[in-house]
């Protein structure tokens, strides 16, 4: 099966006065068709540059990028791609409907189809009341919505979102995430770059983490969570004694009655048996759950 | 082609703003004032006088058009528009959005170029065709209106040729220099030097007498631009220098051919170079 986006050993060096700045260093990863991929990394990791290379806005120093098997510089491929930039971008003199129709028709839609799609999107995103307001006078949240709308007006097969939920209120965030999920159900492949990892975790299937222009991790969220082992948190009345009983495990004390056993979730029953056979009262025992934020933070710390 | 027309239409629509209206009003009012200050009205018009006055009106309007309506104010206004035509779209991010659509970079450059040429000639057409009507309203006999309208048409053609040449230079600068102030300064230097160059060239005959200038005499002589009525414009400087050079290299040229070559072929070459360079640029 052909990947929706295939990135092979891309390197980007920006020319500077002092010679050059390497922003991407032999980066490779793939985005499988129909998946939602979280694209994560600290500021300056090279996420936006990678996105702009995929869209052929920034030229490669070396490497290859293909979209559904075709070279990314093939202009026609962009009919099937949508992009929502991090910074909200508009023409000062345009109204939302006009703005959406313009970008719809530029994407290859007929004027009628673009008008219909723009009307629907304005309704879905709750922007009907702002139709007579120029986009430049919108609130930052409304600008984000209209920016999102322009990226999906032509029903793209690949959607690239750069910080889509920034400046949105919680309700609007929920609605946007629901639309993203709906787009996936309709067969759209989505690459989302965001610092809002808690929100990302709700929708993504795969994770790509980069730092300093290099790939740190590329896997499914499920595999990532399975592979990360946060341990089993135990709360007892007699912690010193319990730790002696469980001395064959690596133990990290948390407070007077709580400690974390460095063991996979499958060990939970054995721990309960061992403590009960020593008559130690267990107040609570639970496999500690790592969220994506913790995992990514850990990975980034490990990788400098 | 559809996308070129769409971006062209957007460029024209975006440029038709309050500033354009102020510019049109300013040019119309100032042109009428200049025209009237430069006029004496015909009192005894017989058949011979009519022809004379017709020539006077046409001549005055033509000079006014070349020096003012399609002259320095136009060139300054044009420079402001051109200097930020592409760099502003890149800096504001709108170019980024447009180029993520199936729009080729060459289409983007071409549509910005054509959009500005169309816009500049729309506003010049308004000025040039409203002017005779206003002049008539202010007292110019209706009998001279056909002559004035013919002159308007000639000036509009001149404006078209001039804007083609300058828009190509402006687009080239704007696409390659991110700071519109640098593009603007470069265009200003180009326009002012070109505008006043014929005056300098008149000094060519006296310059060799100054010892320190002697080594540069051959350079000045190379351009050999005479001070003629109507030569006070970039097109004339441009075509004259081109004509002189071409004549020296190839032999006698038809002046019309030189103008066509200069103002049609050169923009094509410049736009082609701009397109090539712009295609390699990073849009960040």
Interface residues (C-beta under 8 A of the other chain):
Chain A: X14 X52 X55 X56 X57 X58 X59 X75 X76 X77 X78 X79 X81 X83 X85 X87 X89 X90 X91 X93 X102 X103 X105 X106 X107 X108 X150
Chain B: X3 X6 X7 X10 X13 X14 X17 X92 X93 X94 X96 X97 X98 X99 X100 X101 X102 X103 X104 X280 X281 X282 X283 X284
